[in-house]
Structures are given as structure tokens and as C-alpha cells.
Amino acid sequence: MKNILARTSIGISELKSNPSAAIHRADGPVAILNRNTPVAYLVPAAHWEAICERLDDAELADLIRSRAGETPVSTQLDDL
């Protein structure tokens, strides 16, 4: 049996019958189950936006770390 990574879950049949109720009931991620196995997660828009921001921040942090040893080059704005 797989772990369910959400505090709330809903069967796929229940989701099909009333998707807007599942969305409004969600106070965070909702696991969508098919035969008691998670097949998808329904994530509120605000949570998804926060996840995307954190991923962008992590990518920028990796880029900064990869360039930490580079020698800076002096330039003027007009040269660009």
C-alpha cells in the first residue's frame, strides 16, 4: 500500500460526481484514490503557486552556488 501524502482523500467516483464540492472542501492537498490507491493529488491554486515559487527559488540557489567560484568581470551598463 502506498503512503497518502495528504490529510484529506476522496474516491475518484465521488470526485467525478461532484468535483466542485471536492475543491471547496479542500483545506490543502486532497489525495484522489482509485481502489484505495492514490492516483493523483488535487492541490489548491494558492498552494500550487507557493510550490512553484519554492522550486524557482531552489533553482536560482543552485545557479548561485554553481557560480560562486567565478571571477567577477567589471563592466559598464553602456557596454551591454
Secondary structure by P-SEA (a helix, b strand, c coil): cccccccccccaaaaaacaaaaaaacccbbbbbccccccbbbbcaaaaaaaaaaaaaaaaaaaaaaaccbbbbbbccccc
